[in-house]
């Protein structure tokens, strides 16, 4: 089974009312280095105006094959668990994307899903499009946005659809704006709720079923201070760090500067990597002498703590395998060599 990585889930409107309607899609497709997201999500849904949906679909089908994007491509289609007309549009968009793009996309993102049965409908739509396009089973993945009360209520049952080595379901993405609206949540002057409990559940159910868990967007892109408008970097970094601490695999990005931040925060710093590599090396040496637990730099290290250190190394190895231009920029050659040579088996 392919190991996906999605530190950054960057949505880009597939059509905007400009002379170049594909301006933002083109920008995403040509991004490089830390500005290039792991997943670029051409947006046919909320990010595109109702009268530009057809143009958006044309832009995606035309431009995606023209670019050698370093990450994965996951267009977001229209859908709604409680509106059949939106589901019909979504099925048509999925069929077109799969037929026209085939191997150029990794999957589709379906928003506003409801209970498990609705997710099964989306899975069926992808499978049908895949079959009609003559692609092998499982070629096109499905990721869903959890942004309704119905989906939250069935989160565990929905997540279990991803359990299995050939499952199509790939990621659970949080949509806090629609979720707050559906629940009747209010902004009382200090922003919308953080939904810490839901994010912990998202991380848990995704981990239990081999899925990725992605945090929701942070849309307060800019703030004003002393008459000057500046990018709201600190607040976005705070959100991404909270998501990383509870085990979310990645964060939603709305803007290239957010992509740079999320790519870096979901990748260990050189100091963090050196710390954990050093502890694994020391632990491995003690283990070779028959010791099951050892104190390293004042910390008791056993199997449980070893697994946490190993997560750091596995993350770097995975990114290095797919985005080596980022790891070679961030880490020196000696540290990377130790990461790649390290024995990670506890037993």
VOKOLVO-23268 format. One record per residue: residue number from 0; x, y, z of N, C-alpha, C in turn. Coordinates in steps of 0.02 Angstrom, whole numbers, plus 50000, padded with zeros to 5 digits. Layout:
BEGIN
NODE;NUM;X;Y;Z;X;Y;Z;X;Y;Z
...
REM end
This chain:
BEGIN
NODE;0;50042;49940;50000;50000;50000;50000;50044;50063;50000
NODE;1;50029;50111;49956;50068;50172;49952;50059;50213;50016
NODE;2;50116;50237;50042;50112;50280;50101;50105;50352;50078
NODE;3;50048;50381;50092;50037;50451;50075;50065;50496;50129
NODE;4;50084;50555;50109;50103;50606;50159;50067;50670;50140
NODE;5;50038;50703;50189;50001;50765;50175;50011;50814;50232
NODE;6;50071;50842;50236;50082;50895;50286;50043;50957;50268
NODE;7;50033;50967;50203;49999;51027;50179;49945;51008;50129
NODE;8;49885;51032;50144;49826;51021;50102;49806;51090;50078
NODE;9;49832;51109;50019;49823;51178;49995;49768;51181;49943
NODE;10;49714;51216;49959;49661;51226;49910;49677;51287;49867
NODE;11;49660;51281;49803;49671;51335;49755;49609;51342;49712
NODE;12;49576;51400;49711;49518;51408;49668;49536;51390;49596
NODE;13;49496;51347;49565;49511;51325;49497;49491;51377;49445
NODE;14;49452;51426;49465;49434;51480;49418;49416;51541;49460
NODE;15;49441;51599;49438;49426;51662;49471;49409;51714;49418
NODE;16;49370;51766;49436;49349;51816;49386;49405;51864;49368
NODE;17;49455;51839;49332;49511;51880;49308;49522;51864;49235
NODE;18;49566;51903;49203;49584;51887;49134;49612;51817;49129
NODE;19;49656;51800;49176;49681;51732;49182;49640;51697;49235
NODE;20;49589;51661;49215;49544;51630;49264;49579;51576;49305
NODE;21;49634;51550;49280;49670;51496;49314;49731;51522;49353
NODE;22;49731;51585;49370;49789;51617;49403;49813;51578;49464
NODE;23;49768;51563;49511;49788;51531;49573;49803;51457;49565
NODE;24;49767;51424;49519;49782;51355;49505;49852;51349;49474
NODE;25;49867;51393;49427;49932;51393;49394;49988;51406;49445
NODE;26;49975;51452;49491;50025;51468;49542;50040;51406;49585
NODE;27;49988;51370;49604;49998;51310;49644;50036;51257;49607
NODE;28;50020;51247;49543;50051;51195;49503;50125;51209;49490
NODE;29;50146;51271;49492;50215;51289;49477;50256;51303;49539
NODE;30;50228;51293;49599;50264;51306;49661;50321;51257;49669
NODE;31;50374;51279;49703;50433;51238;49713;50455;51241;49785
NODE;32;50498;51193;49805;50526;51193;49872;50474;51189;49926
NODE;33;50484;51227;49980;50437;51226;50035;50371;51261;50018
NODE;34;50368;51298;49962;50305;51329;49941;50260;51279;49907
NODE;35;50285;51222;49887;50244;51171;49853;50212;51127;49906
NODE;36;50145;51122;49907;50112;51081;49957;50120;51007;49940
NODE;37;50111;50965;49991;50110;50893;49979;50049;50875;49937
NODE;38;49992;50906;49952;49931;50896;49913;49908;50964;49887
NODE;39;49902;50970;49822;49870;51028;49792;49798;51009;49776
NODE;40;49751;51050;49800;49680;51034;49794;49645;51086;49751
NODE;41;49644;51076;49684;49606;51122;49641;49533;51122;49664
NODE;42;49507;51182;49678;49442;51187;49711;49387;51203;49661
NODE;43;49343;51154;49652;49284;51164;49610;49222;51182;49652
NODE;44;49231;51183;49719;49174;51192;49763;49172;51264;49789
NODE;45;49180;51274;49855;49169;51340;49885;49216;51394;49858
NODE;46;49277;51375;49838;49325;51425;49815;49310;51452;49745
NODE;47;49262;51422;49710;49245;51444;49643;49173;51469;49641
NODE;48;49162;51526;49612;49095;51556;49608;49048;51510;49569
NODE;49;48983;51511;49585;48934;51467;49551;48935;51472;49475
NODE;50;48945;51533;49448;48942;51541;49376;49009;51525;49341
NODE;51;49058;51500;49380;49123;51484;49351;49141;51410;49360
NODE;52;49093;51369;49380;49108;51298;49392;49132;51263;49329
NODE;53;49099;51276;49273;49118;51243;49210;49189;51263;49189
NODE;54;49204;51328;49196;49271;51352;49180;49323;51320;49226
NODE;55;49305;51313;49289;49351;51283;49337;49368;51212;49317
NODE;56;49318;51173;49298;49330;51104;49278;49374;51102;49215
NODE;57;49361;51147;49168;49402;51150;49108;49474;51168;49124
NODE;58;49484;51215;49170;49552;51235;49189;49591;51177;49219
NODE;59;49558;51139;49264;49592;51083;49296;49612;51031;49244
NODE;60;49565;51014;49200;49579;50963;49149;49633;50985;49100
NODE;61;49637;51049;49087;49686;51075;49039;49755;51082;49071
NODE;62;49758;51110;49131;49823;51130;49159;49859;51074;49197
NODE;63;49823;51031;49232;49857;50981;49273;49906;50938;49232
NODE;64;49887;50913;49172;49935;50872;49135;49996;50910;49109
NODE;65;49992;50977;49108;50047;51017;49080;50103;51028;49130
NODE;66;50093;51010;49193;50142;51026;49244;50165;50964;49281
NODE;67;50230;50962;49295;50259;50907;49333;50259;50927;49407
NODE;68;50201;50924;49438;50194;50946;49508;50228;50895;49554
NODE;69;50268;50918;49604;50306;50871;49645;50265;50832;49697
NODE;70;50205;50856;49713;50164;50822;49762;50107;50784;49730
NODE;71;50051;50779;49766;49992;50744;49741;49938;50795;49722
NODE;72;49894;50775;49675;49839;50817;49652;49773;50785;49673
NODE;73;49732;50823;49711;49668;50798;49736;49614;50852;49726
NODE;74;49582;50855;49667;49530;50905;49657;49471;50896;49706
NODE;75;49445;50953;49729;49385;50952;49772;49324;50967;49729
NODE;76;49276;50920;49730;49216;50926;49689;49158;50951;49731
NODE;77;49101;50961;49698;49040;50980;49734;49006;50918;49762
NODE;78;48973;50926;49819;48937;50871;49851;48897;50900;49909
NODE;79;48846;50866;49929;48809;50883;49990;48766;50823;50009
NODE;80;48772;50802;50071;48736;50743;50093;48660;50753;50091
NODE;81;48637;50816;50095;48565;50828;50099;48537;50862;50037
NODE;82;48575;50862;49981;48551;50894;49920;48572;50851;49860
NODE;83;48524;50816;49831;48539;50770;49777;48568;50805;49716
NODE;84;48548;50868;49704;48573;50904;49646;48649;50915;49651
NODE;85;48672;50930;49711;48744;50938;49721;48780;50872;49712
NODE;86;48750;50817;49737;48782;50752;49728;48786;50733;49654
NODE;87;48734;50750;49616;48735;50736;49544;48791;50775;49510
NODE;88;48799;50838;49529;48854;50878;49500;48921;50847;49519
NODE;89;48927;50826;49581;48989;50795;49604;49006;50732;49565
NODE;90;48955;50690;49552;48967;50629;49513;48990;50646;49443
NODE;91;48960;50697;49413;48981;50718;49346;49052;50744;49346
NODE;92;49069;50784;49396;49137;50810;49401;49188;50754;49412
NODE;93;49171;50707;49456;49216;50650;49468;49227;50611;49404
NODE;94;49173;50597;49368;49178;50559;49306;49223;50595;49255
NODE;95;49214;50661;49249;49254;50699;49201;49327;50701;49221
NODE;96;49340;50714;49285;49410;50718;49309;49446;50652;49299
NODE;97;49413;50597;49317;49445;50532;49310;49455;50513;49237
NODE;98;49405;50528;49195;49411;50512;49124;49464;50553;49090
NODE;99;49467;50618;49105;49512;50663;49070;49583;50662;49098
NODE;100;49590;50651;49163;49656;50657;49195;49688;50591;49213
NODE;101;49646;50540;49228;49674;50474;49241;49732;50474;49289
NODE;102;49791;50456;49264;49851;50450;49307;49878;50517;49331
NODE;103;49850;50572;49308;49876;50637;49329;49849;50659;49397
NODE;104;49797;50627;49422;49772;50644;49488;49777;50582;49533
NODE;105;49782;50596;49598;49789;50541;49647;49722;50523;49678
NODE;106;49674;50570;49676;49609;50557;49705;49567;50619;49701
NODE;107;49507;50616;49731;49463;50674;49735;49443;50685;49808
NODE;108;49428;50747;49823;49405;50767;49889;49331;50782;49886
NODE;109;49292;50749;49928;49219;50759;49929;49200;50795;49993
NODE;110;49169;50853;49989;49151;50892;50048;49080;50875;50073
NODE;111;49064;50901;50131;48996;50899;50158;48964;50830;50156
NODE;112;49003;50779;50172;48974;50712;50176;48932;50706;50239
NODE;113;48885;50659;50237;48842;50647;50295;48861;50583;50332
NODE;114;48815;50539;50342;48828;50478;50379;48865;50428;50335
NODE;115;48881;50371;50364;48921;50321;50329;48892;50304;50260
NODE;116;48825;50298;50255;48795;50281;50191;48811;50332;50137
NODE;117;48817;50396;50155;48833;50447;50106;48905;50440;50082
NODE;118;48950;50424;50128;49019;50413;50109;49024;50353;50062
NODE;119;48983;50302;50075;48982;50244;50031;48959;50264;49961
NODE;120;48911;50312;49957;48890;50337;49891;48948;50370;49855
NODE;121;48988;50409;49891;49046;50442;49861;49097;50391;49838
NODE;122;49109;50341;49879;49155;50287;49859;49132;50253;49796
NODE;123;49067;50241;49791;49038;50209;49732;49046;50253;49670
NODE;124;49038;50318;49680;49046;50364;49623;49117;50363;49596
NODE;125;49166;50360;49641;49236;50357;49619;49250;50290;49585
NODE;126;49226;50236;49614;49237;50169;49585;49206;50164;49515
NODE;127;49145;50192;49506;49112;50190;49441;49152;50229;49389
NODE;128;49175;50289;49409;49213;50331;49363;49279;50297;49344
NODE;129;49310;50266;49391;49373;50231;49381;49363;50173;49331
NODE;130;49310;50135;49342;49295;50078;49298;49280;50101;49227
NODE;131;49240;50153;49221;49222;50179;49155;49282;50206;49117
NODE;132;49332;50231;49155;49392;50258;49123;49444;50204;49108
NODE;133;49428;50142;49128;49474;50087;49114;49534;50085;49158
NODE;134;49530;50116;49217;49587;50117;49264;49582;50057;49311
NODE;135;49638;50036;49338;49639;49980;49384;49605;49999;49450
NODE;136;49576;49950;49483;49539;49961;49545;49584;49992;49598
NODE;137;49560;50046;49628;49598;50079;49681;49646;50131;49656
NODE;138;49646;50146;49591;49691;50197;49563;49676;50267;49590
NODE;139;49613;50281;49600;49590;50348;49620;49565;50345;49692
NODE;140;49596;50384;49735;49578;50384;49805;49519;50431;49819
NODE;141;49494;50427;49879;49441;50472;49903;49460;50499;49971
NODE;142;49458;50564;49978;49465;50596;50043;49402;50637;50055
NODE;143;49382;50643;50117;49319;50676;50133;49329;50731;50184
NODE;144;49285;50780;50182;49287;50835;50230;49233;50824;50281
NODE;145;49253;50820;50344;49207;50811;50400;49184;50881;50421
NODE;146;49123;50899;50401;49100;50968;50416;49025;50969;50428
NODE;147;48996;50912;50445;48925;50909;50461;48914;50870;50525
NODE;148;48859;50884;50558;48843;50847;50619;48835;50773;50605
NODE;149;48805;50756;50548;48795;50685;50531;48861;50649;50524
NODE;150;48910;50680;50490;48975;50648;50481;49011;50642;50548
NODE;151;49005;50693;50590;49037;50688;50656;49006;50632;50697
NODE;152;48941;50623;50693;48907;50571;50731;48929;50501;50707
NODE;153;48944;50494;50643;48965;50430;50615;49040;50425;50603
NODE;154;49078;50467;50636;49150;50471;50622;49185;50404;50626
NODE;155;49171;50366;50679;49204;50301;50687;49184;50253;50631
NODE;156;49119;50250;50617;49095;50204;50565;49122;50224;50496
NODE;157;49126;50289;50483;49154;50313;50420;49228;50295;50415
NODE;158;49265;50306;50469;49337;50293;50469;49351;50219;50455
NODE;159;49308;50175;50478;49319;50104;50468;49314;50084;50394
NODE;160;49286;50127;50352;49286;50114;50280;49356;50116;50251
NODE;161;49403;50146;50287;49472;50150;50263;49515;50093;50288
NODE;162;49488;50048;50329;49528;49994;50358;49537;49939;50306
NODE;163;49599;49923;50290;49613;49871;50241;49666;49893;50192
NODE;164;49705;49846;50168;49762;49863;50126;49743;49890;50057
NODE;165;49681;49878;50034;49661;49903;49968;49605;49954;49972
NODE;166;49595;49983;50030;49541;50031;50039;49555;50095;49999
NODE;167;49501;50125;49973;49506;50186;49934;49508;50249;49977
NODE;168;49472;50247;50034;49470;50305;50078;49540;50319;50105
NODE;169;49562;50382;50100;49631;50400;50114;49639;50450;50171
NODE;170;49597;50501;50174;49606;50554;50224;49540;50582;50248
NODE;171;49542;50604;50312;49487;50640;50343;49511;50712;50354
NODE;172;49473;50759;50327;49492;50830;50331;49437;50866;50370
NODE;173;49457;50910;50416;49407;50946;50455;49387;51010;50420
NODE;174;49321;51023;50419;49294;51085;50391;49258;51125;50445
NODE;175;49293;51167;50483;49263;51199;50541;49211;51252;50526
NODE;176;49214;51285;50469;49168;51340;50455;49098;51313;50444
NODE;177;49091;51265;50399;49025;51235;50388;49000;51198;50449
NODE;178;49047;51167;50486;49027;51130;50546;48998;51177;50598
NODE;179;49032;51233;50610;49007;51282;50658;48939;51309;50637
NODE;180;48931;51322;50572;48868;51348;50547;48812;51297;50558
NODE;181;48825;51233;50545;48774;51183;50552;48753;51174;50625
NODE;182;48801;51180;50670;48786;51172;50741;48758;51235;50773
NODE;183;48759;51291;50736;48736;51354;50764;48788;51388;50806
NODE;184;48852;51371;50795;48906;51403;50833;48913;51476;50816
NODE;185;48940;51515;50864;48945;51587;50855;49016;51611;50868
NODE;186;49034;51663;50832;49096;51700;50845;49078;51757;50893
NODE;187;49100;51752;50955;49082;51802;51006;49134;51857;51012
NODE;188;49175;51863;50961;49224;51917;50960;49296;51893;50963
NODE;189;49306;51830;50980;49375;51804;50983;49384;51743;50938
NODE;190;49344;51740;50885;49351;51686;50836;49303;51629;50848
NODE;191;49301;51583;50800;49259;51524;50805;49290;51474;50854
NODE;192;49251;51424;50876;49277;51374;50923;49337;51337;50893
NODE;193;49380;51310;50938;49438;51272;50915;49421;51198;50902
NODE;194;49368;51173;50931;49347;51103;50921;49402;51053;50938
NODE;195;49434;51064;50996;49489;51019;51015;49467;50946;51021
NODE;196;49407;50934;51048;49384;50866;51056;49373;50832;50989
NODE;197;49345;50867;50941;49334;50837;50875;49401;50822;50842
NODE;198;49449;50867;50847;49514;50855;50816;49549;50795;50847
NODE;199;49543;50786;50912;49573;50727;50945;49539;50664;50919
NODE;200;49472;50666;50912;49436;50608;50885;49457;50594;50813
NODE;201;49465;50647;50774;49486;50639;50705;49554;50605;50701
NODE;202;49601;50627;50743;49667;50597;50745;49664;50524;50766
NODE;203;49623;50510;50817;49618;50442;50843;49588;50394;50791
NODE;204;49531;50413;50761;49498;50368;50714;49539;50359;50650
NODE;205;49574;50412;50629;49617;50405;50570;49674;50358;50585
NODE;206;49705;50364;50644;49761;50320;50662;49738;50247;50668
NODE;207;49677;50237;50694;49652;50169;50704;49638;50134;50638
NODE;208;49628;50173;50585;49607;50143;50522;49654;50158;50463
NODE;209;49714;50180;50478;49763;50191;50426;49749;50249;50380
NODE;210;49716;50301;50406;49700;50360;50366;49743;50419;50386
NODE;211;49744;50469;50344;49775;50533;50362;49722;50577;50395
NODE;212;49744;50619;50441;49700;50668;50474;49728;50738;50461
NODE;213;49685;50782;50434;49706;50849;50414;49664;50901;50449
NODE;214;49697;50951;50478;49661;51004;50513;49626;51052;50466
NODE;215;49584;51094;50494;49544;51140;50454;49581;51204;50436
NODE;216;49551;51245;50392;49584;51306;50368;49587;51360;50422
NODE;217;49637;51403;50415;49643;51463;50457;49636;51522;50409
NODE;218;49578;51555;50412;49563;51606;50361;49577;51678;50382
NODE;219;49602;51689;50443;49622;51757;50462;49693;51770;50436
NODE;220;49698;51778;50371;49764;51780;50339;49805;51841;50359
NODE;221;49771;51898;50370;49807;51959;50384;49778;51994;50445
NODE;222;49820;52034;50477;49797;52074;50533;49828;52143;50527
NODE;223;49796;52191;50560;49821;52259;50556;49850;52281;50622
NODE;224;49907;52313;50620;49937;52340;50680;49972;52406;50663
NODE;225;49955;52457;50701;49983;52524;50691;49975;52548;50619
NODE;226;49917;52532;50592;49902;52556;50524;49933;52517;50468
NODE;227;49966;52461;50486;50000;52420;50435;49969;52351;50434
NODE;228;49952;52326;50375;49924;52258;50368;49981;52208;50357
NODE;229;49984;52157;50399;50038;52108;50395;50010;52038;50395
NODE;230;50048;51992;50368;50028;51922;50367;50025;51895;50438
NODE;231;49972;51857;50453;49959;51834;50521;49996;51767;50535
NODE;232;50062;51770;50532;50102;51709;50535;50099;51675;50603
NODE;233;50102;51712;50657;50105;51683;50724;50042;51643;50740
NODE;234;49984;51672;50724;49921;51638;50740;49913;51574;50701
NODE;235;49933;51575;50637;49929;51513;50597;49977;51461;50624
NODE;236;50038;51482;50641;50087;51435;50669;50061;51404;50734
NODE;237;50027;51443;50775;49999;51416;50837;49949;51360;50822
NODE;238;49906;51371;50772;49857;51319;50755;49891;51256;50729
NODE;239;49939;51264;50684;49973;51206;50655;50011;51167;50708
NODE;240;50042;51202;50755;50079;51168;50808;50031;51128;50853
NODE;241;49972;51155;50867;49923;51117;50906;49903;51054;50868
NODE;242;49893;51061;50802;49873;51003;50762;49928;50950;50761
NODE;243;49990;50972;50756;50046;50925;50756;50053;50889;50823
NODE;244;50041;50925;50878;50049;50895;50944;49999;50839;50957
NODE;245;49939;50843;50928;49890;50791;50940;49890;50738;50885
NODE;246;49940;50740;50842;49949;50686;50795;49917;50695;50727
NODE;247;49890;50754;50712;49864;50764;50645;49923;50762;50596
NODE;248;49911;50733;50538;49964;50724;50489;49980;50788;50451
NODE;249;49932;50833;50447;49943;50893;50408;49893;50947;50423
NODE;250;49901;51003;50389;49860;51062;50400;49836;51090;50333
NODE;251;49778;51121;50336;49749;51153;50277;49785;51219;50265
NODE;252;49800;51232;50202;49832;51295;50183;49789;51332;50132
NODE;253;49784;51397;50141;49746;51439;50095;49791;51488;50057
NODE;254;49856;51485;50070;49900;51539;50048;49971;51512;50047
NODE;255;50012;51531;49998;50080;51504;49993;50122;51510;50057
NODE;256;50115;51566;50092;50154;51574;50154;50131;51524;50207
NODE;257;50066;51508;50208;50042;51456;50254;50072;51389;50235
NODE;258;50079;51375;50171;50108;51312;50148;50179;51305;50173
NODE;259;50218;51357;50167;50287;51355;50192;50289;51339;50267
NODE;260;50246;51372;50305;50245;51361;50377;50224;51290;50395
NODE;261;50169;51266;50364;50144;51199;50381;50194;51145;50359
NODE;262;50224;51153;50300;50274;51105;50279;50331;51099;50330
NODE;263;50351;51155;50357;50407;51154;50405;50385;51130;50474
NODE;264;50327;51151;50498;50306;51131;50565;50292;51057;50568
NODE;265;50265;51028;50515;50251;50956;50514;50313;50915;50495
NODE;266;50370;50948;50491;50434;50915;50480;50478;50932;50540
NODE;267;50509;50883;50573;50548;50899;50633;50603;50951;50619
NODE;268;50615;50994;50667;50670;51041;50661;50736;51002;50665
NODE;269;50791;51032;50641;50856;50997;50647;50872;50979;50719
NODE;270;50855;51023;50767;50870;51009;50837;50828;50951;50862
NODE;271;50763;50949;50844;50719;50894;50864;50743;50828;50834
NODE;272;50763;50830;50771;50786;50769;50738;50851;50744;50769
NODE;273;50897;50789;50781;50961;50770;50813;50948;50739;50882
NODE;274;50904;50769;50920;50887;50744;50987;50861;50672;50984
NODE;275;50813;50660;50939;50781;50593;50937;50827;50541;50905
NODE;276;50866;50561;50855;50914;50514;50826;50965;50494;50878
NODE;277;50990;50542;50915;51039;50529;50968;51010;50480;51020
NODE;278;50948;50490;51040;50918;50446;51090;50907;50375;51063
NODE;279;50888;50370;51000;50880;50303;50970;50948;50268;50966
NODE;280;50999;50305;50947;51066;50276;50943;51090;50251;51011
NODE;281;51079;50292;51062;51099;50272;51130;51058;50213;51154
NODE;282;50993;50214;51139;50949;50159;51160;50968;50094;51124
NODE;283;50983;50099;51060;51003;50039;51022;51067;50008;51051
NODE;284;51113;50052;51071;51175;50027;51100;51162;49992;51166
NODE;285;51118;50021;51208;51101;49990;51272;51063;49925;51261
NODE;286;51019;49923;51211;50981;49863;51196;51027;49806;51176
NODE;287;51079;49822;51138;51127;49771;51116;51162;49739;51175
NODE;288;51164;49775;51231;51196;49748;51292;51146;49714;51338
NODE;289;51083;49708;51313;51032;49672;51352;50991;49714;51398
NODE;290;50992;49781;51390;50953;49825;51433;50886;49842;51399
NODE;291;50831;49836;51436;50765;49850;51409;50744;49922;51416
NODE;292;50770;49956;51465;50755;50027;51476;50819;50061;51500
NODE;293;50828;50123;51481;50890;50158;51499;50876;50232;51507
NODE;294;50913;50265;51549;50907;50337;51558;50955;50373;51511
NODE;295;50927;50415;51467;50967;50452;51419;50953;50526;51427
NODE;296;51004;50564;51442;50997;50637;51452;50943;50652;51503
NODE;297;50939;50610;51555;50892;50621;51609;50822;50594;51597
NODE;298;50809;50564;51538;50743;50537;51521;50746;50461;51520
NODE;299;50695;50430;51552;50690;50358;51550;50662;50338;51481
NODE;300;50700;50299;51445;50681;50278;51378;50665;50203;51378
NODE;301;50604;50186;51358;50583;50116;51352;50547;50109;51285
NODE;302;50509;50056;51276;50477;50044;51212;50430;50100;51193
NODE;303;50392;50126;51241;50342;50178;51225;50376;50243;51202
NODE;304;50427;50265;51238;50462;50327;51217;50501;50316;51153
NODE;305;50528;50255;51144;50563;50239;51083;50518;50248;51022
NODE;306;50454;50228;51028;50407;50235;50972;50396;50308;50954
NODE;307;50396;50352;51004;50389;50424;50990;50449;50451;50952
NODE;308;50509;50430;50973;50569;50451;50938;50568;50424;50866
NODE;309;50545;50362;50859;50543;50331;50793;50497;50369;50746
NODE;310;50440;50395;50772;50395;50434;50730;50431;50492;50697
NODE;311;50475;50525;50734;50513;50581;50707;50555;50559;50647
NODE;312;50589;50503;50655;50633;50478;50602;50592;50454;50542
NODE;313;50537;50419;50554;50495;50394;50499;50467;50452;50458
NODE;314;50447;50506;50492;50422;50565;50456;50474;50592;50410
NODE;315;50536;50600;50435;50589;50628;50393;50606;50581;50335
NODE;316;50608;50515;50349;50622;50468;50295;50568;50471;50240
NODE;317;50505;50477;50261;50450;50480;50213;50454;50543;50170
NODE;318;50466;50600;50202;50472;50662;50164;50533;50659;50119
NODE;319;50588;50631;50144;50649;50627;50103;50637;50584;50041
NODE;320;50594;50533;50047;50580;50490;49991;50538;50523;49937
NODE;321;50499;50574;49956;50454;50606;49909;50474;50678;49893
NODE;322;50504;50713;49941;50521;50783;49933;50593;50796;49956
NODE;323;50643;50763;49925;50712;50769;49950;50740;50839;49946
NODE;324;50711;50881;49903;50736;50950;49900;50723;50987;49965
NODE;325;50671;50967;50002;50657;50999;50066;50702;50973;50122
NODE;326;50711;50907;50126;50752;50880;50180;50826;50898;50171
NODE;327;50850;50900;50110;50920;50918;50100;50932;50992;50114
NODE;328;50881;51033;50106;50887;51104;50124;50887;51113;50200
NODE;329;50848;51073;50235;50838;51084;50307;50892;51050;50350
NODE;330;50916;50991;50329;50962;50952;50371;51030;50946;50337
NODE;331;51084;50942;50379;51150;50932;50349;51158;50859;50329
NODE;332;51207;50847;50286;51216;50781;50257;51230;50727;50310
NODE;333;51268;50745;50360;51285;50696;50412;51224;50672;50450
NODE;334;51181;50719;50468;51121;50701;50505;51074;50659;50462
NODE;335;51066;50678;50399;51023;50639;50354;51049;50568;50346
NODE;336;51115;50561;50341;51144;50494;50334;51129;50451;50395
NODE;337;51133;50481;50454;51117;50444;50515;51043;50424;50516
NODE;338;50999;50469;50493;50928;50454;50491;50914;50394;50446
NODE;339;50945;50392;50388;50932;50339;50340;50962;50273;50360
NODE;340;51016;50274;50400;51049;50212;50421;51024;50184;50487
NODE;341;50982;50222;50522;50963;50204;50590;50921;50141;50593
NODE;342;50934;50097;50641;50893;50038;50653;50833;50059;50695
NODE;343;50773;50046;50668;50712;50069;50702;50671;50012;50733
NODE;344;50696;49951;50730;50659;49895;50759;50673;49894;50835
NODE;345;50618;49891;50873;50627;49890;50946;50652;49821;50968
NODE;346;50627;49769;50939;50645;49702;50961;50715;49683;50939
REM end
